[in-house]
Amino acid sequence: MQVKLKLASLGHPQRNLLGTDLGSLSTKELGQLEDQVEMSLQQIRSKKFILEGMIWRRKLQELMIWLHCSTGDLPHILIFQSSREASIGP
């Protein structure tokens, strides 16, 4: 019941983005809506990719710190990776 109320409170364009109330749209309007949804999805995937990269980078840094604390030395591959990233820049 709450979902129906929320859907009813949305404006017509928002309901279209959710895939409802499409019957009144022309072929041109459907194409425009499809393009808008594709662009939104592309932005979402891009943001997700960036966030996942940040998470993996943080996990790698934590692993490097843990390895350094437990062994007193960093594995050569991690040192190489860190120096390579520093030379490339952000």
Steps between C-alpha positions, in 0.01 A plus 500: 500500500783745583664435162177590322472823699859594425452422132181707490681797658768502231460727202433357156866529381625315810248222446620475140857454622377213714343341193136573586243710315680452169186438294441867425854564371578524130780305335716812505431558871579136576830537316584813697409325825717203403794733428451671837490167683813381315689818596390466862605136507839591351552763773401251770742237367779756476447614859484137617827421319672798666372405845603136457848615396525716810395206718759268343771767529418542871509122554838483327634778723372320810664179381828683442487647850418160650785333311740773602399473866520122508822455299670836522541493123277556202487242222681625188189483282311734734791744512514495119125559472509792745793668329338446160177667618698789647681557169175488303315730737133507597 
